[in-house]
Amino acid sequence: MLPLGTLAPDFTLADVVTGNEISLQTLKSPIGTVVIFMCNHCPFVKHVLPKLLEVAQNYTQKSLQFIAINSNDIENYPDDAPEKMRALAIRSNFCFPYLFDESQTVAKAYQAACTPDFYLFDKNLRCAYRGRFDESTPGNNIPLTGNDLCRAMDNLLNGKPIDDIQLPSVGCNIKWKN
């Protein structure tokens, strides 16, 4: 996992909805920025997506910025192609940009391992949290809450320390190109 305190690796990627190239520097919030590695086809992403959209809507109103990035190999996983990403973002009313990391360099820079994978950066773009959304996974019958990520965001917003004990995300591995 990306070490806490690490400066967020910079990037410029295409937003699949607008077609515009967008950089982290343009998107970042002066309070906190959440970067999510996700994709369309992963059952873990599908599981958390409704609650994630609710959480993102709530916290963007508190001036946090959310950014979703898909780094999967679309040749072998065509459901994750930009046109399908665009359709999902529009259909689901994403309140954040959905970016495509075709070269996979951004996922590697962030040491992203799976989808979904969550990172919270402070106002200086230093990593304050990296890990899971909550303990719910498909089939474990634990309700979705977003508690792990929300607790970290609440502490950041309230100027409180974020617990150093952070549990890694569980999901589908990023589909790396050969």
C-alpha positions as CSV (number, residue, x, y, z in Angstrom):
1,M,0.0,0.0,0.0
2,L,1.1,3.6,-0.7
3,P,2.8,4.8,2.5
4,L,0.9,7.3,4.6
5,G,2.3,10.8,4.0
6,T,3.3,10.1,0.4
7,L,2.7,13.0,-2.0
8,A,-0.1,12.1,-4.5
9,P,1.5,11.2,-7.8
10,D,0.5,13.7,-10.4
11,F,-1.4,12.7,-13.5
12,T,-3.3,14.1,-16.5
13,L,-5.9,11.7,-17.9
14,A,-8.9,11.8,-20.2
15,D,-12.3,12.2,-18.6
16,V,-14.6,9.7,-20.4
17,V,-17.7,11.9,-20.1
18,T,-16.3,15.2,-21.5
19,G,-13.4,13.9,-23.5
20,N,-11.2,16.5,-21.8
21,E,-7.7,15.9,-20.4
22,I,-7.9,16.7,-16.7
23,S,-5.0,16.9,-14.2
24,L,-4.9,16.1,-10.5
25,Q,-3.7,19.7,-10.0
26,T,-6.8,21.0,-11.7
27,L,-9.2,18.7,-9.8
28,K,-7.7,18.7,-6.3
29,S,-9.6,20.2,-3.4
30,P,-8.0,22.7,-1.0
31,I,-9.5,20.5,1.8
32,G,-9.1,16.9,0.7
33,T,-9.2,14.7,-2.4
34,V,-10.4,11.1,-2.8
35,V,-8.9,9.0,-5.6
36,I,-10.7,5.8,-6.3
37,F,-9.4,3.1,-8.6
38,M,-12.4,1.3,-10.0
39,C,-13.9,-0.2,-13.2
40,N,-17.2,-1.2,-14.7
41,H,-17.1,-5.0,-14.6
42,C,-15.8,-5.8,-11.1
43,P,-18.5,-7.3,-8.8
44,F,-16.9,-5.5,-5.8
45,V,-17.3,-2.2,-7.5
46,K,-20.8,-3.0,-8.5
47,H,-21.5,-3.9,-4.9
48,V,-20.3,-0.6,-3.4
49,L,-21.2,1.8,-6.2
50,P,-24.7,2.8,-5.0
51,K,-23.4,3.7,-1.5
52,L,-20.2,5.2,-3.0
53,L,-22.3,7.6,-5.1
54,E,-24.3,8.6,-2.0
55,V,-21.2,9.1,0.0
56,A,-19.5,11.1,-2.8
57,Q,-22.6,13.3,-3.2
58,N,-22.6,14.0,0.6
59,Y,-18.9,14.8,0.9
60,T,-18.5,16.8,-2.3
61,Q,-21.0,19.2,-0.6
62,K,-18.4,19.4,2.1
63,S,-15.8,20.5,-0.5
64,L,-14.0,17.2,-0.8
65,Q,-13.1,16.2,-4.4
66,F,-13.7,12.7,-5.7
67,I,-11.8,11.3,-8.7
68,A,-12.4,7.8,-10.2
69,I,-9.8,6.1,-12.4
70,N,-10.0,3.0,-14.4
71,S,-6.7,1.4,-15.3
72,N,-7.8,-2.0,-16.5
73,D,-6.7,-3.6,-19.7
74,I,-9.6,-3.0,-22.0
75,E,-8.4,-5.4,-24.7
76,N,-9.1,-8.4,-22.4
77,Y,-11.9,-6.6,-20.4
78,P,-14.0,-4.7,-23.0
79,D,-16.7,-3.9,-20.4
80,D,-14.2,-1.4,-19.0
81,A,-13.6,0.5,-22.3
82,P,-14.0,4.3,-22.2
83,E,-17.4,4.3,-24.1
84,K,-18.8,1.9,-21.5
85,M,-17.2,3.9,-18.7
86,R,-19.0,7.0,-20.1
87,A,-22.3,5.2,-20.3
88,L,-22.0,4.1,-16.6
89,A,-21.0,7.5,-15.4
90,I,-24.0,9.2,-17.2
91,R,-26.5,6.5,-16.3
92,S,-25.4,6.6,-12.6
93,N,-25.1,10.4,-12.4
94,F,-21.5,10.4,-11.2
95,C,-20.8,13.6,-9.3
96,F,-17.1,13.2,-10.0
97,P,-14.9,12.6,-13.1
98,Y,-14.3,9.1,-14.3
99,L,-10.8,9.0,-15.9
100,F,-9.2,6.4,-18.1
101,D,-5.5,5.4,-17.4
102,E,-4.8,3.6,-20.6
103,S,-1.1,3.3,-20.0
104,Q,-1.6,2.0,-16.4
105,T,1.2,4.3,-15.2
106,V,-1.1,6.1,-12.7
107,A,-2.2,2.8,-11.1
108,K,1.4,1.8,-10.8
109,A,2.4,5.2,-9.3
110,Y,-0.3,4.8,-6.7
111,Q,0.5,1.2,-6.0
112,A,-3.2,0.4,-6.7
113,A,-3.8,-3.3,-6.4
114,C,-7.5,-3.8,-6.8
115,T,-10.9,-2.4,-7.7
116,P,-12.2,-0.6,-5.8
117,D,-9.1,0.9,-4.1
118,F,-9.6,4.1,-2.1
119,Y,-7.1,6.9,-1.3
120,L,-7.7,10.1,0.7
121,F,-5.2,13.0,0.3
122,D,-5.1,16.1,2.6
123,K,-5.0,19.7,1.4
124,N,-1.3,19.3,0.6
125,L,-2.0,16.1,-1.4
126,R,-0.3,13.9,1.3
127,C,-1.8,10.4,1.7
128,A,-3.9,10.4,4.8
129,Y,-5.8,7.2,4.2
130,R,-5.6,4.2,1.8
131,G,-7.7,1.2,2.0
132,R,-11.2,-0.2,2.0
133,F,-14.6,1.5,1.8
134,D,-16.0,-0.6,4.6
135,E,-16.1,-4.3,5.6
136,S,-19.0,-5.2,3.3
137,T,-18.3,-7.4,0.3
138,P,-20.5,-9.2,-2.1
139,G,-22.2,-12.1,-0.3
140,N,-21.0,-11.4,3.3
141,N,-24.4,-9.9,4.2
142,I,-22.7,-6.9,6.0
143,P,-24.6,-3.7,5.2
144,L,-22.8,-1.1,3.1
145,T,-21.9,2.0,5.1
146,G,-18.7,3.4,3.8
147,N,-17.6,3.7,7.4
148,D,-13.9,3.2,7.0
149,L,-13.5,5.9,4.3
150,C,-16.1,8.2,5.9
151,R,-14.4,8.1,9.3
152,A,-11.1,9.1,7.6
153,M,-12.9,12.0,5.7
154,D,-14.7,13.1,8.8
155,N,-11.4,13.2,10.8
156,L,-9.8,15.2,7.9
157,L,-12.6,17.7,7.8
158,N,-12.6,18.1,11.6
159,G,-8.8,18.4,11.9
160,K,-8.6,15.2,13.9
161,P,-5.9,12.5,13.4
162,I,-6.7,9.7,11.1
163,D,-6.0,6.2,12.5
164,D,-2.8,4.7,11.2
165,I,-4.3,1.2,11.3
166,Q,-6.0,1.0,7.9
167,L,-7.3,-2.2,6.2
168,P,-6.5,-2.8,2.5
169,S,-9.3,-2.9,0.0
170,V,-10.7,-6.2,-1.1
171,G,-11.8,-6.6,-4.7
172,C,-10.8,-7.7,-8.2
173,N,-7.1,-7.3,-9.0
174,I,-6.3,-4.6,-11.5
175,K,-6.2,-6.2,-15.0
176,W,-2.7,-5.4,-16.1
177,K,-1.6,-5.5,-19.7
178,N,0.7,-8.3,-20.7
